[in-house]
Amino acid sequence: MKRKPAGGTPATTALAAAGVAFTVHEYDHDARAASYGEEAAEAMGVAADRVFKTLFAEVDGALVVGVVPVSGQLDLKALARAVDGRKAVMADPRAAERATGYVVGGISPLGQRKAHPTVVDDSALSHDTVFVSAGRRGLEVELSPAELVRLTAARSAPIARPGR
């Protein structure tokens, strides 16, 4: 278990403070990458269905976090249903950055400035460990999906649909 890597992030600090077992994976981020998540999966040699991206939507005007596999897409209707909302639209990326303190491509569901309602796609629970951003591009954390759900006070629901 890594406690706090050099250049730790709020996400790794939160994990260490919670005493959660996790592993940090760092890779060289290519600024030209078309998809941050797919880049991470490929760079780490991990199946894309185990690497999860953190997306922000507005559900009935409130920010909500959806955590889905990088191999899929966020189903906005399913996300709204999961939080007992009516309508969801993708949030402005700048709003997500302001709300979390992270930059797009490095937004972690962990260690955000303020807790937001979070829904983790239920496919995460079929894996022993999953990967999520550690708070910056080129840095991922691997942890138990149950711990991810617990630490983010998330609900688990089918909110992903297959990618294009």
PyMOL commands that place a pseudoatom at each C-alpha (Angstrom):
pseudoatom trace, name=CA, resn=MET, resi=1, chain=A, elem=C, hetatm=0, pos=[0.000, 0.000, 0.000]
pseudoatom trace, name=CA, resn=LYS, resi=2, chain=A, elem=C, hetatm=0, pos=[1.368, 3.383, -0.942]
pseudoatom trace, name=CA, resn=ARG, resi=3, chain=A, elem=C, hetatm=0, pos=[0.591, 6.068, 1.547]
pseudoatom trace, name=CA, resn=LYS, resi=4, chain=A, elem=C, hetatm=0, pos=[1.449, 9.310, -0.262]
pseudoatom trace, name=CA, resn=PRO, resi=5, chain=A, elem=C, hetatm=0, pos=[3.542, 9.432, -3.390]
pseudoatom trace, name=CA, resn=ALA, resi=6, chain=A, elem=C, hetatm=0, pos=[5.915, 12.262, -4.091]
pseudoatom trace, name=CA, resn=GLY, resi=7, chain=A, elem=C, hetatm=0, pos=[3.737, 15.020, -5.437]
pseudoatom trace, name=CA, resn=GLY, resi=8, chain=A, elem=C, hetatm=0, pos=[0.668, 13.539, -3.754]
pseudoatom trace, name=CA, resn=THR, resi=9, chain=A, elem=C, hetatm=0, pos=[-2.781, 14.775, -4.684]
pseudoatom trace, name=CA, resn=PRO, resi=10, chain=A, elem=C, hetatm=0, pos=[-5.910, 15.383, -2.627]
pseudoatom trace, name=CA, resn=ALA, resi=11, chain=A, elem=C, hetatm=0, pos=[-7.127, 11.966, -3.858]
pseudoatom trace, name=CA, resn=THR, resi=12, chain=A, elem=C, hetatm=0, pos=[-4.076, 10.074, -2.612]
pseudoatom trace, name=CA, resn=THR, resi=13, chain=A, elem=C, hetatm=0, pos=[-4.102, 12.091, 0.602]
pseudoatom trace, name=CA, resn=ALA, resi=14, chain=A, elem=C, hetatm=0, pos=[-7.761, 11.154, 1.180]
pseudoatom trace, name=CA, resn=LEU, resi=15, chain=A, elem=C, hetatm=0, pos=[-7.019, 7.483, 0.545]
pseudoatom trace, name=CA, resn=ALA, resi=16, chain=A, elem=C, hetatm=0, pos=[-4.050, 7.500, 2.912]
pseudoatom trace, name=CA, resn=ALA, resi=17, chain=A, elem=C, hetatm=0, pos=[-6.052, 9.304, 5.611]
pseudoatom trace, name=CA, resn=ALA, resi=18, chain=A, elem=C, hetatm=0, pos=[-8.808, 6.698, 5.316]
pseudoatom trace, name=CA, resn=GLY, resi=19, chain=A, elem=C, hetatm=0, pos=[-6.285, 3.872, 5.687]
pseudoatom trace, name=CA, resn=VAL, resi=20, chain=A, elem=C, hetatm=0, pos=[-7.441, 2.309, 2.424]
pseudoatom trace, name=CA, resn=ALA, resi=21, chain=A, elem=C, hetatm=0, pos=[-5.223, -0.096, 0.506]
pseudoatom trace, name=CA, resn=PHE, resi=22, chain=A, elem=C, hetatm=0, pos=[-4.389, 1.431, -2.874]
pseudoatom trace, name=CA, resn=THR, resi=23, chain=A, elem=C, hetatm=0, pos=[-1.666, 1.451, -5.479]
pseudoatom trace, name=CA, resn=VAL, resi=24, chain=A, elem=C, hetatm=0, pos=[-0.568, 4.471, -7.461]
pseudoatom trace, name=CA, resn=HIS, resi=25, chain=A, elem=C, hetatm=0, pos=[0.158, 3.973, -11.169]
pseudoatom trace, name=CA, resn=GLU, resi=26, chain=A, elem=C, hetatm=0, pos=[1.965, 6.720, -13.049]
pseudoatom trace, name=CA, resn=TYR, resi=27, chain=A, elem=C, hetatm=0, pos=[2.461, 6.898, -16.799]
pseudoatom trace, name=CA, resn=ASP, resi=28, chain=A, elem=C, hetatm=0, pos=[3.672, 9.478, -19.294]
pseudoatom trace, name=CA, resn=HIS, resi=29, chain=A, elem=C, hetatm=0, pos=[0.620, 11.432, -20.387]
pseudoatom trace, name=CA, resn=ASP, resi=30, chain=A, elem=C, hetatm=0, pos=[0.532, 12.380, -24.060]
pseudoatom trace, name=CA, resn=ALA, resi=31, chain=A, elem=C, hetatm=0, pos=[-1.115, 15.797, -24.466]
pseudoatom trace, name=CA, resn=ARG, resi=32, chain=A, elem=C, hetatm=0, pos=[-2.291, 14.704, -27.924]
pseudoatom trace, name=CA, resn=ALA, resi=33, chain=A, elem=C, hetatm=0, pos=[-4.291, 11.743, -26.556]
pseudoatom trace, name=CA, resn=ALA, resi=34, chain=A, elem=C, hetatm=0, pos=[-7.868, 11.719, -27.829]
pseudoatom trace, name=CA, resn=SER, resi=35, chain=A, elem=C, hetatm=0, pos=[-9.229, 9.967, -24.724]
pseudoatom trace, name=CA, resn=TYR, resi=36, chain=A, elem=C, hetatm=0, pos=[-7.574, 10.313, -21.323]
pseudoatom trace, name=CA, resn=GLY, resi=37, chain=A, elem=C, hetatm=0, pos=[-9.167, 7.127, -20.013]
pseudoatom trace, name=CA, resn=GLU, resi=38, chain=A, elem=C, hetatm=0, pos=[-8.288, 4.960, -22.981]
pseudoatom trace, name=CA, resn=GLU, resi=39, chain=A, elem=C, hetatm=0, pos=[-4.768, 6.370, -22.864]
pseudoatom trace, name=CA, resn=ALA, resi=40, chain=A, elem=C, hetatm=0, pos=[-4.521, 5.336, -19.195]
pseudoatom trace, name=CA, resn=ALA, resi=41, chain=A, elem=C, hetatm=0, pos=[-5.791, 1.811, -19.873]
pseudoatom trace, name=CA, resn=GLU, resi=42, chain=A, elem=C, hetatm=0, pos=[-3.367, 1.328, -22.738]
pseudoatom trace, name=CA, resn=ALA, resi=43, chain=A, elem=C, hetatm=0, pos=[-0.388, 2.845, -20.889]
pseudoatom trace, name=CA, resn=MET, resi=44, chain=A, elem=C, hetatm=0, pos=[-0.984, 0.604, -17.865]
pseudoatom trace, name=CA, resn=GLY, resi=45, chain=A, elem=C, hetatm=0, pos=[-1.812, -2.495, -19.899]
pseudoatom trace, name=CA, resn=VAL, resi=46, chain=A, elem=C, hetatm=0, pos=[-5.195, -2.848, -18.190]
pseudoatom trace, name=CA, resn=ALA, resi=47, chain=A, elem=C, hetatm=0, pos=[-8.560, -3.757, -19.713]
pseudoatom trace, name=CA, resn=ALA, resi=48, chain=A, elem=C, hetatm=0, pos=[-10.589, -0.607, -20.390]
pseudoatom trace, name=CA, resn=ASP, resi=49, chain=A, elem=C, hetatm=0, pos=[-13.558, -1.967, -18.429]
pseudoatom trace, name=CA, resn=ARG, resi=50, chain=A, elem=C, hetatm=0, pos=[-11.459, -1.750, -15.222]
pseudoatom trace, name=CA, resn=VAL, resi=51, chain=A, elem=C, hetatm=0, pos=[-10.448, 1.883, -15.754]
pseudoatom trace, name=CA, resn=PHE, resi=52, chain=A, elem=C, hetatm=0, pos=[-13.166, 4.348, -14.767]
pseudoatom trace, name=CA, resn=LYS, resi=53, chain=A, elem=C, hetatm=0, pos=[-13.641, 7.962, -15.764]
pseudoatom trace, name=CA, resn=THR, resi=54, chain=A, elem=C, hetatm=0, pos=[-15.185, 10.622, -13.573]
pseudoatom trace, name=CA, resn=LEU, resi=55, chain=A, elem=C, hetatm=0, pos=[-17.813, 12.719, -15.318]
pseudoatom trace, name=CA, resn=PHE, resi=56, chain=A, elem=C, hetatm=0, pos=[-19.934, 15.589, -14.067]
pseudoatom trace, name=CA, resn=ALA, resi=57, chain=A, elem=C, hetatm=0, pos=[-23.551, 16.154, -15.006]
pseudoatom trace, name=CA, resn=GLU, resi=58, chain=A, elem=C, hetatm=0, pos=[-26.188, 18.543, -13.813]
pseudoatom trace, name=CA, resn=VAL, resi=59, chain=A, elem=C, hetatm=0, pos=[-29.246, 16.694, -12.579]
pseudoatom trace, name=CA, resn=ASP, resi=60, chain=A, elem=C, hetatm=0, pos=[-32.148, 19.052, -12.084]
pseudoatom trace, name=CA, resn=GLY, resi=61, chain=A, elem=C, hetatm=0, pos=[-29.559, 21.849, -11.859]
pseudoatom trace, name=CA, resn=ALA, resi=62, chain=A, elem=C, hetatm=0, pos=[-27.288, 20.222, -9.242]
pseudoatom trace, name=CA, resn=LEU, resi=63, chain=A, elem=C, hetatm=0, pos=[-23.839, 18.757, -9.940]
pseudoatom trace, name=CA, resn=VAL, resi=64, chain=A, elem=C, hetatm=0, pos=[-23.694, 14.969, -9.772]
pseudoatom trace, name=CA, resn=VAL, resi=65, chain=A, elem=C, hetatm=0, pos=[-20.700, 12.698, -10.364]
pseudoatom trace, name=CA, resn=GLY, resi=66, chain=A, elem=C, hetatm=0, pos=[-20.963, 9.663, -12.625]
pseudoatom trace, name=CA, resn=VAL, resi=67, chain=A, elem=C, hetatm=0, pos=[-18.125, 7.127, -12.565]
pseudoatom trace, name=CA, resn=VAL, resi=68, chain=A, elem=C, hetatm=0, pos=[-18.203, 4.833, -15.600]
pseudoatom trace, name=CA, resn=PRO, resi=69, chain=A, elem=C, hetatm=0, pos=[-15.772, 2.564, -17.463]
pseudoatom trace, name=CA, resn=VAL, resi=70, chain=A, elem=C, hetatm=0, pos=[-13.654, 4.359, -20.053]
pseudoatom trace, name=CA, resn=SER, resi=71, chain=A, elem=C, hetatm=0, pos=[-14.887, 1.751, -22.543]
pseudoatom trace, name=CA, resn=GLY, resi=72, chain=A, elem=C, hetatm=0, pos=[-18.425, 3.110, -22.206]
pseudoatom trace, name=CA, resn=GLN, resi=73, chain=A, elem=C, hetatm=0, pos=[-20.441, 6.289, -22.024]
pseudoatom trace, name=CA, resn=LEU, resi=74, chain=A, elem=C, hetatm=0, pos=[-22.482, 7.894, -19.276]
pseudoatom trace, name=CA, resn=ASP, resi=75, chain=A, elem=C, hetatm=0, pos=[-26.205, 7.273, -19.704]
pseudoatom trace, name=CA, resn=LEU, resi=76, chain=A, elem=C, hetatm=0, pos=[-27.654, 10.595, -18.542]
pseudoatom trace, name=CA, resn=LYS, resi=77, chain=A, elem=C, hetatm=0, pos=[-31.200, 9.264, -18.108]
pseudoatom trace, name=CA, resn=ALA, resi=78, chain=A, elem=C, hetatm=0, pos=[-29.922, 6.403, -15.957]
pseudoatom trace, name=CA, resn=LEU, resi=79, chain=A, elem=C, hetatm=0, pos=[-27.826, 8.807, -13.883]
pseudoatom trace, name=CA, resn=ALA, resi=80, chain=A, elem=C, hetatm=0, pos=[-30.856, 11.024, -13.254]
pseudoatom trace, name=CA, resn=ARG, resi=81, chain=A, elem=C, hetatm=0, pos=[-32.916, 7.981, -12.199]
pseudoatom trace, name=CA, resn=ALA, resi=82, chain=A, elem=C, hetatm=0, pos=[-30.128, 6.805, -9.873]
pseudoatom trace, name=CA, resn=VAL, resi=83, chain=A, elem=C, hetatm=0, pos=[-30.306, 10.049, -7.886]
pseudoatom trace, name=CA, resn=ASP, resi=84, chain=A, elem=C, hetatm=0, pos=[-34.097, 10.361, -8.068]
pseudoatom trace, name=CA, resn=GLY, resi=85, chain=A, elem=C, hetatm=0, pos=[-33.815, 13.225, -10.525]
pseudoatom trace, name=CA, resn=ARG, resi=86, chain=A, elem=C, hetatm=0, pos=[-35.731, 14.051, -13.664]
pseudoatom trace, name=CA, resn=LYS, resi=87, chain=A, elem=C, hetatm=0, pos=[-33.320, 15.547, -16.164]
pseudoatom trace, name=CA, resn=ALA, resi=88, chain=A, elem=C, hetatm=0, pos=[-29.552, 15.315, -16.582]
pseudoatom trace, name=CA, resn=VAL, resi=89, chain=A, elem=C, hetatm=0, pos=[-27.221, 17.159, -18.924]
pseudoatom trace, name=CA, resn=MET, resi=90, chain=A, elem=C, hetatm=0, pos=[-23.447, 17.111, -19.060]
pseudoatom trace, name=CA, resn=ALA, resi=91, chain=A, elem=C, hetatm=0, pos=[-21.947, 19.820, -16.876]
pseudoatom trace, name=CA, resn=ASP, resi=92, chain=A, elem=C, hetatm=0, pos=[-19.680, 22.499, -18.244]
pseudoatom trace, name=CA, resn=PRO, resi=93, chain=A, elem=C, hetatm=0, pos=[-16.090, 21.224, -17.875]
pseudoatom trace, name=CA, resn=ARG, resi=94, chain=A, elem=C, hetatm=0, pos=[-15.084, 24.493, -16.175]
pseudoatom trace, name=CA, resn=ALA, resi=95, chain=A, elem=C, hetatm=0, pos=[-17.802, 23.954, -13.559]
pseudoatom trace, name=CA, resn=ALA, resi=96, chain=A, elem=C, hetatm=0, pos=[-16.406, 20.480, -12.870]
pseudoatom trace, name=CA, resn=GLU, resi=97, chain=A, elem=C, hetatm=0, pos=[-12.898, 21.904, -12.504]
pseudoatom trace, name=CA, resn=ARG, resi=98, chain=A, elem=C, hetatm=0, pos=[-14.072, 24.643, -10.116]
pseudoatom trace, name=CA, resn=ALA, resi=99, chain=A, elem=C, hetatm=0, pos=[-16.121, 22.178, -8.062]
pseudoatom trace, name=CA, resn=THR, resi=100, chain=A, elem=C, hetatm=0, pos=[-13.324, 19.644, -7.686]
pseudoatom trace, name=CA, resn=GLY, resi=101, chain=A, elem=C, hetatm=0, pos=[-10.022, 21.510, -7.818]
pseudoatom trace, name=CA, resn=TYR, resi=102, chain=A, elem=C, hetatm=0, pos=[-8.878, 19.121, -10.547]
pseudoatom trace, name=CA, resn=VAL, resi=103, chain=A, elem=C, hetatm=0, pos=[-8.401, 19.634, -14.294]
pseudoatom trace, name=CA, resn=VAL, resi=104, chain=A, elem=C, hetatm=0, pos=[-10.385, 17.766, -16.939]
pseudoatom trace, name=CA, resn=GLY, resi=105, chain=A, elem=C, hetatm=0, pos=[-8.607, 14.514, -17.714]
pseudoatom trace, name=CA, resn=GLY, resi=106, chain=A, elem=C, hetatm=0, pos=[-7.411, 14.334, -14.114]
pseudoatom trace, name=CA, resn=ILE, resi=107, chain=A, elem=C, hetatm=0, pos=[-10.664, 14.681, -12.184]
pseudoatom trace, name=CA, resn=SER, resi=108, chain=A, elem=C, hetatm=0, pos=[-10.781, 12.097, -9.430]
pseudoatom trace, name=CA, resn=PRO, resi=109, chain=A, elem=C, hetatm=0, pos=[-13.936, 10.994, -7.650]
pseudoatom trace, name=CA, resn=LEU, resi=110, chain=A, elem=C, hetatm=0, pos=[-11.803, 11.144, -4.473]
pseudoatom trace, name=CA, resn=GLY, resi=111, chain=A, elem=C, hetatm=0, pos=[-10.507, 14.178, -2.596]
pseudoatom trace, name=CA, resn=GLN, resi=112, chain=A, elem=C, hetatm=0, pos=[-12.740, 16.726, -4.275]
pseudoatom trace, name=CA, resn=ARG, resi=113, chain=A, elem=C, hetatm=0, pos=[-13.092, 20.206, -2.747]
pseudoatom trace, name=CA, resn=LYS, resi=114, chain=A, elem=C, hetatm=0, pos=[-16.706, 19.470, -1.892]
pseudoatom trace, name=CA, resn=ALA, resi=115, chain=A, elem=C, hetatm=0, pos=[-18.581, 16.179, -1.776]
pseudoatom trace, name=CA, resn=HIS, resi=116, chain=A, elem=C, hetatm=0, pos=[-21.073, 15.735, -4.594]
pseudoatom trace, name=CA, resn=PRO, resi=117, chain=A, elem=C, hetatm=0, pos=[-23.715, 13.045, -5.028]
pseudoatom trace, name=CA, resn=THR, resi=118, chain=A, elem=C, hetatm=0, pos=[-21.860, 10.225, -6.746]
pseudoatom trace, name=CA, resn=VAL, resi=119, chain=A, elem=C, hetatm=0, pos=[-23.001, 7.182, -8.689]
pseudoatom trace, name=CA, resn=VAL, resi=120, chain=A, elem=C, hetatm=0, pos=[-20.555, 4.430, -9.615]
pseudoatom trace, name=CA, resn=ASP, resi=121, chain=A, elem=C, hetatm=0, pos=[-21.556, 2.165, -12.479]
pseudoatom trace, name=CA, resn=ASP, resi=122, chain=A, elem=C, hetatm=0, pos=[-22.432, -1.215, -11.021]
pseudoatom trace, name=CA, resn=SER, resi=123, chain=A, elem=C, hetatm=0, pos=[-20.005, -2.960, -13.397]
pseudoatom trace, name=CA, resn=ALA, resi=124, chain=A, elem=C, hetatm=0, pos=[-17.203, -1.791, -11.084]
pseudoatom trace, name=CA, resn=LEU, resi=125, chain=A, elem=C, hetatm=0, pos=[-18.375, -4.244, -8.442]
pseudoatom trace, name=CA, resn=SER, resi=126, chain=A, elem=C, hetatm=0, pos=[-17.566, -7.194, -10.704]
pseudoatom trace, name=CA, resn=HIS, resi=127, chain=A, elem=C, hetatm=0, pos=[-13.825, -6.477, -10.407]
pseudoatom trace, name=CA, resn=ASP, resi=128, chain=A, elem=C, hetatm=0, pos=[-11.452, -7.086, -7.510]
pseudoatom trace, name=CA, resn=THR, resi=129, chain=A, elem=C, hetatm=0, pos=[-9.866, -3.690, -8.148]
pseudoatom trace, name=CA, resn=VAL, resi=130, chain=A, elem=C, hetatm=0, pos=[-10.586, -0.729, -10.404]
pseudoatom trace, name=CA, resn=PHE, resi=131, chain=A, elem=C, hetatm=0, pos=[-8.582, 2.269, -11.531]
pseudoatom trace, name=CA, resn=VAL, resi=132, chain=A, elem=C, hetatm=0, pos=[-9.655, 5.921, -11.232]
pseudoatom trace, name=CA, resn=SER, resi=133, chain=A, elem=C, hetatm=0, pos=[-7.788, 9.160, -11.710]
pseudoatom trace, name=CA, resn=ALA, resi=134, chain=A, elem=C, hetatm=0, pos=[-5.564, 10.088, -8.805]
pseudoatom trace, name=CA, resn=GLY, resi=135, chain=A, elem=C, hetatm=0, pos=[-6.078, 13.772, -9.471]
pseudoatom trace, name=CA, resn=ARG, resi=136, chain=A, elem=C, hetatm=0, pos=[-3.857, 14.599, -12.398]
pseudoatom trace, name=CA, resn=ARG, resi=137, chain=A, elem=C, hetatm=0, pos=[-3.306, 13.434, -15.936]
pseudoatom trace, name=CA, resn=GLY, resi=138, chain=A, elem=C, hetatm=0, pos=[-0.944, 10.477, -16.011]
pseudoatom trace, name=CA, resn=LEU, resi=139, chain=A, elem=C, hetatm=0, pos=[-1.699, 9.353, -12.468]
pseudoatom trace, name=CA, resn=GLU, resi=140, chain=A, elem=C, hetatm=0, pos=[-4.199, 6.634, -11.519]
pseudoatom trace, name=CA, resn=VAL, resi=141, chain=A, elem=C, hetatm=0, pos=[-5.044, 4.846, -8.294]
pseudoatom trace, name=CA, resn=GLU, resi=142, chain=A, elem=C, hetatm=0, pos=[-6.059, 1.216, -8.098]
pseudoatom trace, name=CA, resn=LEU, resi=143, chain=A, elem=C, hetatm=0, pos=[-8.380, 0.268, -5.267]
pseudoatom trace, name=CA, resn=SER, resi=144, chain=A, elem=C, hetatm=0, pos=[-11.262, -1.971, -4.316]
pseudoatom trace, name=CA, resn=PRO, resi=145, chain=A, elem=C, hetatm=0, pos=[-14.538, -0.854, -5.918]
pseudoatom trace, name=CA, resn=ALA, resi=146, chain=A, elem=C, hetatm=0, pos=[-16.264, -1.320, -2.561]
pseudoatom trace, name=CA, resn=GLU, resi=147, chain=A, elem=C, hetatm=0, pos=[-13.837, 1.185, -1.016]
pseudoatom trace, name=CA, resn=LEU, resi=148, chain=A, elem=C, hetatm=0, pos=[-14.416, 3.592, -3.901]
pseudoatom trace, name=CA, resn=VAL, resi=149, chain=A, elem=C, hetatm=0, pos=[-18.158, 3.433, -3.266]
pseudoatom trace, name=CA, resn=ARG, resi=150, chain=A, elem=C, hetatm=0, pos=[-17.688, 3.789, 0.496]
pseudoatom trace, name=CA, resn=LEU, resi=151, chain=A, elem=C, hetatm=0, pos=[-15.257, 6.706, 0.373]
pseudoatom trace, name=CA, resn=THR, resi=152, chain=A, elem=C, hetatm=0, pos=[-17.342, 8.686, -2.105]
pseudoatom trace, name=CA, resn=ALA, resi=153, chain=A, elem=C, hetatm=0, pos=[-20.623, 7.808, -0.333]
pseudoatom trace, name=CA, resn=ALA, resi=154, chain=A, elem=C, hetatm=0, pos=[-21.760, 6.662, -3.763]
pseudoatom trace, name=CA, resn=ARG, resi=155, chain=A, elem=C, hetatm=0, pos=[-24.688, 4.704, -4.986]
pseudoatom trace, name=CA, resn=SER, resi=156, chain=A, elem=C, hetatm=0, pos=[-24.053, 1.859, -7.373]
pseudoatom trace, name=CA, resn=ALA, resi=157, chain=A, elem=C, hetatm=0, pos=[-26.334, 1.665, -10.390]
pseudoatom trace, name=CA, resn=PRO, resi=158, chain=A, elem=C, hetatm=0, pos=[-26.233, 0.744, -14.098]
pseudoatom trace, name=CA, resn=ILE, resi=159, chain=A, elem=C, hetatm=0, pos=[-25.340, 4.198, -15.488]
pseudoatom trace, name=CA, resn=ALA, resi=160, chain=A, elem=C, hetatm=0, pos=[-23.032, 3.215, -18.357]
pseudoatom trace, name=CA, resn=ARG, resi=161, chain=A, elem=C, hetatm=0, pos=[-23.894, 2.262, -21.879]
pseudoatom trace, name=CA, resn=PRO, resi=162, chain=A, elem=C, hetatm=0, pos=[-21.527, 0.763, -24.442]
pseudoatom trace, name=CA, resn=GLY, resi=163, chain=A, elem=C, hetatm=0, pos=[-19.134, 3.174, -26.128]
pseudoatom trace, name=CA, resn=ARG, resi=164, chain=A, elem=C, hetatm=0, pos=[-19.332, 4.081, -29.769]
for i in range(1, 164): cmd.bond("trace and resi %d" % i, "trace and resi %d" % (i + 1))
show_as sticks, trace
zoom trace
